[in-house]
Amino acid sequence: MTDSDHRPLVLILCTGNSCRSQMAEALLQKAAGDVLRVESAGSRPSGYVHPLAIKAVAEIGLDLSEGRSKSIDEFLDQDVETVITVCANADQACPAFPGQARRYHWPFDDPDHAEGSEEEQMEFFRRVRDEIDRVFSAYGFGRRDSLSWNR
C-alpha cells in the first residue's frame, strides 16, 4: 500500500453525479491537496458529466473532461470517513458507510435545471461553482491544515 491509500476518503453525494458533486469533487481535491482522497457519486447516476459543469471548472483551471458519473454502490464496501451531500434527494437516500465518522449536508441549487440561452445557463453554473468553491475550499484547506499538523 502506498501512503495515498491511507488518506481519509471524503465522498460527495448528489442524485445524478453530473454537476454539483462533480464540481465539488474537483474543488475539494484542489483545496485538500494530497491529504484527502476525494470522490463523488450519485444515488441515481446520470451516466455523464454535464458539459457546462466541465466548462465551468475549466474556466478556473480544473479538468473534469475525464470524469464519469459514478454510483453510490461503488463505495458501499469502502472505508468512507466523511460523506457530504449537496442535494436533498441524496441526503435522504444516503446510506451509512463502514467507518464513517462525519456526515454533512451542504445543499446547492441544481444547475442542471438552468433555463434560457446557453450563456444564461452558463451564468447559473458559474454561480453554483463559485458557491461550491467557497464552501469546499474552506473545508478542504481546514482539513489539510489539520491533517498536516497531526502528521
C-alpha positions as CSV (number, residue, x, y, z in Angstrom):
1,M,0.0,0.0,0.0
2,T,1.2,3.5,-0.7
3,D,0.7,6.5,1.6
4,S,-2.1,7.7,-0.6
5,D,-4.1,4.6,0.1
6,H,-4.3,5.7,3.8
7,R,-5.8,9.1,3.1
8,P,-9.2,9.6,4.6
9,L,-11.9,9.2,1.9
10,V,-14.4,12.0,1.5
11,L,-17.4,11.1,-0.6
12,I,-19.6,13.8,-2.1
13,L,-23.1,12.7,-3.0
14,C,-25.8,14.1,-5.2
15,T,-28.6,12.5,-7.1
16,G,-27.2,12.3,-10.7
17,N,-23.5,13.0,-10.0
18,S,-23.3,15.1,-13.2
19,C,-23.0,18.7,-11.9
20,R,-22.7,19.8,-8.3
21,S,-21.0,16.8,-6.8
22,Q,-18.5,16.6,-9.8
23,M,-17.6,20.3,-9.3
24,A,-17.3,19.8,-5.6
25,E,-15.0,16.8,-6.0
26,A,-12.6,18.8,-8.2
27,L,-12.7,21.9,-6.0
28,L,-12.2,19.9,-2.7
29,Q,-9.4,17.8,-4.2
30,K,-7.6,21.0,-5.2
31,A,-8.0,22.6,-1.8
32,A,-7.2,19.5,0.2
33,G,-4.1,18.6,-1.8
34,D,-2.7,15.2,-1.1
35,V,-4.1,14.7,2.5
36,L,-7.6,13.6,1.4
37,R,-8.9,11.1,-1.2
38,V,-12.0,12.8,-2.7
39,E,-14.6,11.0,-4.8
40,S,-18.2,11.8,-5.8
41,A,-21.2,9.6,-6.6
42,G,-24.9,9.7,-7.2
43,S,-27.9,7.9,-5.8
44,R,-29.2,7.7,-9.3
45,P,-26.2,8.4,-11.5
46,S,-27.0,10.2,-14.8
47,G,-24.3,8.4,-16.7
48,Y,-22.5,11.6,-17.8
49,V,-20.8,14.7,-16.5
50,H,-22.7,17.8,-17.7
51,P,-20.8,19.7,-20.4
52,L,-21.4,23.0,-18.7
53,A,-20.0,21.7,-15.4
54,I,-16.9,20.7,-17.3
55,K,-16.8,24.1,-18.9
56,A,-17.4,26.0,-15.6
57,V,-14.5,24.3,-13.8
58,A,-12.2,24.6,-16.9
59,E,-12.6,28.4,-16.5
60,I,-10.9,28.2,-13.2
61,G,-8.2,25.7,-14.3
62,L,-9.6,22.4,-13.4
63,D,-10.3,19.5,-15.7
64,L,-13.4,17.3,-15.5
65,S,-13.3,16.1,-19.1
66,E,-12.3,12.6,-17.9
67,G,-14.8,12.5,-15.1
68,R,-17.6,9.9,-15.0
69,S,-20.9,9.7,-13.2
70,K,-20.5,7.0,-10.5
71,S,-23.0,5.1,-8.4
72,I,-23.0,5.3,-4.6
73,D,-22.9,1.5,-4.8
74,E,-19.2,1.6,-5.9
75,F,-18.3,2.9,-2.4
76,L,-20.5,0.8,-0.1
77,D,-17.7,-1.5,0.8
78,Q,-15.1,1.2,1.2
79,D,-13.9,2.9,4.4
80,V,-15.6,6.3,3.9
81,E,-14.5,8.8,6.6
82,T,-16.8,11.7,5.6
83,V,-20.0,11.9,3.5
84,I,-21.1,15.3,2.2
85,T,-24.4,15.5,0.4
86,V,-25.0,18.5,-1.9
87,C,-28.7,17.9,-2.6
88,A,-31.8,17.0,-0.6
89,N,-32.5,13.8,-2.5
90,A,-29.0,12.4,-1.9
91,D,-29.3,13.4,1.8
92,Q,-32.4,11.3,2.2
93,A,-31.0,8.4,0.2
94,C,-27.6,8.4,1.9
95,P,-26.7,5.0,3.4
96,A,-24.3,4.6,6.4
97,F,-20.8,3.6,5.3
98,P,-18.4,1.4,7.2
99,G,-16.1,3.6,9.3
100,Q,-18.0,6.8,8.5
101,A,-17.0,9.4,11.1
102,R,-18.6,12.5,9.7
103,R,-21.7,13.5,7.6
104,Y,-22.6,16.9,6.3
105,H,-25.4,18.3,4.2
106,W,-24.5,21.4,2.2
107,P,-27.2,21.9,-0.4
108,F,-26.7,23.9,-3.6
109,D,-29.1,24.9,-6.4
110,D,-29.1,22.4,-9.2
111,P,-27.5,24.0,-12.3
112,D,-28.9,21.2,-14.4
113,H,-32.3,23.0,-14.1
114,A,-30.9,26.2,-15.5
115,E,-33.1,27.6,-18.3
116,G,-32.5,30.2,-21.0
117,S,-29.8,30.6,-23.5
118,E,-26.5,28.7,-23.2
119,E,-24.9,31.9,-21.8
120,E,-27.7,32.3,-19.2
121,Q,-27.3,28.6,-18.2
122,M,-23.5,29.1,-18.0
123,E,-24.1,32.0,-15.6
124,F,-26.1,29.7,-13.4
125,F,-23.3,27.1,-13.5
126,R,-20.7,29.7,-12.6
127,R,-22.7,31.0,-9.7
128,V,-23.2,27.5,-8.3
129,R,-19.5,26.7,-9.0
130,D,-18.4,29.8,-7.0
131,E,-20.7,28.9,-4.1
132,I,-19.4,25.4,-4.0
133,D,-15.8,26.7,-4.3
134,R,-16.3,28.9,-1.2
135,V,-17.6,26.2,1.0
136,F,-15.5,23.2,-0.2
137,S,-12.3,25.2,-0.4
138,A,-12.7,26.4,3.2
139,Y,-13.4,22.9,4.3
140,G,-10.5,21.4,2.3
141,F,-8.0,24.0,3.5
142,G,-9.1,23.4,7.1
143,R,-8.8,19.6,6.7
144,R,-5.4,19.9,5.0
145,D,-4.1,22.1,7.8
146,S,-5.5,19.8,10.5
147,L,-4.2,16.6,8.9
148,S,-0.8,18.1,8.0
149,W,-0.4,19.4,11.6
150,N,-1.1,15.9,13.0
151,R,1.4,14.1,10.8
